[in-house]
Amino acid sequence: MYVVRITQADIGARVMIRRRIPGPIPLSDVLGTLRSWSAHVLTVETAEGTRVQVTEDDMVAARVIPPRPPARRSRAGADAQVPTAPGRLEAAADEPAPGTIVRTRPVGRATIPDMMEQGTAPNPVPGTATETTGGQAESPSDAGEAARG
């Protein structure tokens, strides 16, 4: 059930109006400031500045809504305006904040040792990965055969 809850006394208020329109989708909403209401025609100005006219006969539902909330400040703008506390050193512009991950070169394909092969264990020390030959990890049995042969 639709209800019209605006009157001519609401001129200047922010309103939402649901109206009938021709086309495959028979209803459309208009959000903006009610600028005028005369001769059975309402004029609503949207946030973009467009004026939309709605006849009383096309109006299905309407209500007054709260004013538009204030725009938020951007995070970068907020950081730039905050002064450094006395006694603190300002971080250099080219240094990342603590805890920031910085990549100096693109990461190729990450590999994980094959844990399913028998006799293979993960490397507990970082940087001591199993050598690869032809894109595949060398298994312990292959290493033994290469040493013997």
N, C-alpha and C positions, 0 to 999 in steps of 0.2 A: 504494500500500500504506500503510495507516494503522498507527501504532504508538502504544501507550500507554506513556509513559515517566515516569509518576508513581507514587508509592507512598504508603502512610500516613505515611512519614517526611517527606513534603513538606508536611504540614499547616503553614499559616502562610506558605507560599511563594505567589508570584504564578504562576498557571497559565492555560493556554489549553486548553479541552476542546471537542472536536467531538463532538456527540451526535446521535442519531436523534430526530426529532420527527414527529408525524403531520402530514399536510398535503401540499400540492403540492410543496414543497421539503423533501425528507426529512432534511436536515441543518442544524444550527445550531451556532454557536460561542458559548462562554461564556468571558469573560475576567474574571479577578478573583483574589481571595485564597482559597485552599483553607482553609476554616474547620473542617470535620470530615469524617470518613470512617468511618461505622459502619453496620452491618447492610446492607452492599452499597449504601449511598446516600452520595454525596458532596455536601457543601454548599459552594457557592462564593459569596462576597460580592463583588458588582461595585463599581466605583468610585462609583456612585450610592448604594450602601448596600443594594441589593436582594439578597436571598438566593435563589439558584437551586439546586434540588436535582436531581441527576443520578444515575440508577441505574447500577450497573456494567454492566448488560446494554445500556443505551442508549449507553454511552460507546464511541465509535468510535476516537478518537485523543486523546492528551493529552500535554502536556509542560510543564515548568517554564520560565518566561520571566524575563528580567531585571526588576528592580524598575522601577517607573514613574519616568521621568526627572523631575527637579525642574521646577516651573513656571517659565517664562521671565518676566522682568520686562518690563513694557510700555515702549516707547520713550519715551513722554511721562513716565512715572514715573521713568525713568532720568535724563532731562534735568533734571527738577526737583530731583533729589537731588545733582547734581554741582555743587560750589561753583565760583564764578568764580575763576580764577587771580589772584593778587595783581598789581596793576598793569593789569589789563584792565578795560575798561568793560563793564558789562552792557548788552545790547541792550534797548531799550524793548520793553515787552510788545506794543505795537501796531505795531512795525516788523517787517516780514518779514525772514527770514534772507537774507544776500546770495545772489543767484542765483535767488531765488524769483520766479516770475511771478505778479503780482497783477493781477486784472482788476477795474476799478472800475465798469464797466458791461458788460452782456452784449454779446457780439460778434454782429453780424448775419450776413449772408451774406458770406463772403469771396469776392472775385472775382480772377481771374487774367486779364491782358490776352490777347486773342486773338492768338496768334503766327502763325496760319496766313494771315491776311489779307495781301495784298501791300501793301508800303509801310508797314506798321506795325512798329514796333520797341518793345521793352520800355522803360519809363521807368527810366533809370539812377539817378535821384535819388528817394529815398523821399519820399512825400507829394506827388508831382506826377503823380498818376494822371490818365488821360484822363477828361475830363468825360463824364458819362452823360446821355442824354436818353431818357426813357421806359424806363429799365432796361437799355438797350443802349449799348455804347461807340460814340462818334461816330468814324467813320472819316475819314481825311484827305480823301478825295474829297467827303464830305458837308460838311466844314468849308469846303472851297474853294467849293462851290456856294452855301453860305449866305452867304459873303462877297461873291460876285458878285451874288447875286440879291436 
